[in-house]
Amino acid sequence: MFDRIAPRYDRMNRLMTGRMDQRWRKELIRRLHIGDEDYVLDLACGTGDFAELARLETRHVVGLDFSREMLRGAQARRLAPVQLVQGDALRLPLRDGVITVAVSGFALRNFTSIPDMLVELARVLAPGGRLGLLEVDRPANPVVRAGHRVYFERVVPFVGGLLSDRSAYRYLPQSTVYMPSQDELVAMLREAGFARITKRRHAFGAAQSIMAVRQ
Ligand SMILES: C[S@@+](CC[C@H](N)C(=O)[O-])C[C@H]1O[C@@H](n2cnc3c(N)ncnc32)[C@H](O)[C@@H]1O
């Protein structure tokens, strides 16, 4: 599915969020305080939005994804010196503790096991390493939530069908059922070895940024 949507993935992201996704990404990168000395992993990097921003802060950036076509999109951006790797987030081809900052955008819902992914991420992150996750969320306010539902469950699949792949953009709102609740996610992060967990809401709760530190 990700191979199929890759050619129009960036355009759909910008359209669906009115380009706000890039603002959320930049904010998260800023809050992670990445410096020259950091080794950054963009986990499930897709076409490399986070990797592209991270490389402005350090030369040491790895983007990993299992979709060949998504990686092709990242390659087309000429992100050198970013290293792009095809691989599985649940079996990272990285040594223990080599990463100091991990970011991942809009990927959580797609992993077959979030706890296993977090344990694997904790393995490659050095103690004190920072984690930043950007994800969709459900607005808490009932009125905003109702409007968001119409947009996310009707408008997005319709536009996605016109411009990209109908079944993939129908899956997008459905995939939110795989998102753990806030408390469940915090418990999973703690269990995997993360602390100092914080959450920031974007666009009235339509998206969220989670930050945590590897103990
Ligand atoms: C919605 S896209 C997000 C792409 C990018 N991170 C972004 O911020 O736009 C989800 C990505 O997760 C990747 N993915 C899903 N499961 C994966 C896994 N187990 N290992 C590696 N990549 C995975 C998909 O190939 C896809 O590129």
The ligand as an SDF file (V2000), in Angstrom:
LIG
                    3D

 27 29  0  0  0  0  0  0  0  0999 V2000
    2.1380    7.2900    6.8520 C   0  0  0  0  0  0  0  0  0  0  0  0
    3.7700    6.9340    6.3360 S   0  0  0  0  0  0  0  0  0  0  0  0
    4.7410    8.1230    7.2180 C   0  0  0  0  0  0  0  0  0  0  0  0
    5.9630    8.5500    6.4680 C   0  0  0  0  0  0  0  0  0  0  0  0
    6.8060    9.6520    7.1130 C   0  0  0  0  0  0  0  0  0  0  0  0
    7.3570    9.2040    8.3800 N   0  0  0  0  0  0  0  0  0  0  0  0
    6.0600   10.9360    7.3310 C   0  0  0  0  0  0  0  0  0  0  0  0
    6.2280   11.5540    8.3880 O   0  0  0  0  0  0  0  0  0  0  0  0
    5.3280   11.3720    6.4270 O   0  0  0  0  0  0  0  0  0  0  0  0
    4.1140    5.4680    7.2340 C   0  0  0  0  0  0  0  0  0  0  0  0
    5.4230    4.8540    6.8170 C   0  0  0  0  0  0  0  0  0  0  0  0
    5.7040    3.7800    7.7020 O   0  0  0  0  0  0  0  0  0  0  0  0
    6.3930    2.7950    6.9630 C   0  0  0  0  0  0  0  0  0  0  0  0
    6.3610    1.5520    7.7560 N   0  0  0  0  0  0  0  0  0  0  0  0
    5.2720    0.9570    8.2830 C   0  0  0  0  0  0  0  0  0  0  0  0
    5.6320   -0.1270    8.9960 N   0  0  0  0  0  0  0  0  0  0  0  0
    6.9870   -0.2010    8.9200 C   0  0  0  0  0  0  0  0  0  0  0  0
    7.9440   -1.1040    9.4430 C   0  0  0  0  0  0  0  0  0  0  0  0
    7.5870   -2.1470   10.1950 N   0  0  0  0  0  0  0  0  0  0  0  0
    9.2340   -0.8720    9.1980 N   0  0  0  0  0  0  0  0  0  0  0  0
    9.6260    0.1720    8.4170 C   0  0  0  0  0  0  0  0  0  0  0  0
    8.7620    1.0590    7.8760 N   0  0  0  0  0  0  0  0  0  0  0  0
    7.4500    0.8760    8.1320 C   0  0  0  0  0  0  0  0  0  0  0  0
    5.6620    2.7590    5.6370 C   0  0  0  0  0  0  0  0  0  0  0  0
    6.3990    2.1590    4.6110 O   0  0  0  0  0  0  0  0  0  0  0  0
    5.4170    4.2560    5.4170 C   0  0  0  0  0  0  0  0  0  0  0  0
    6.4340    4.8560    4.6510 O   0  0  0  0  0  0  0  0  0  0  0  0
  1  2  1  0
  2  3  1  0
  2 10  1  0
  3  4  1  0
  4  5  1  0
  5  6  1  0
  5  7  1  0
  7  8  2  0
  7  9  1  0
 10 11  1  0
 11 12  1  0
 11 26  1  0
 12 13  1  0
 13 14  1  0
 13 24  1  0
 14 15  1  0
 14 23  1  0
 15 16  2  0
 16 17  1  0
 17 18  1  0
 17 23  2  0
 18 19  1  0
 18 20  2  0
 20 21  1  0
 21 22  2  0
 22 23  1  0
 24 25  1  0
 24 26  1  0
 26 27  1  0
M  CHG  2   2   1   9  -1
M  END
$$$$
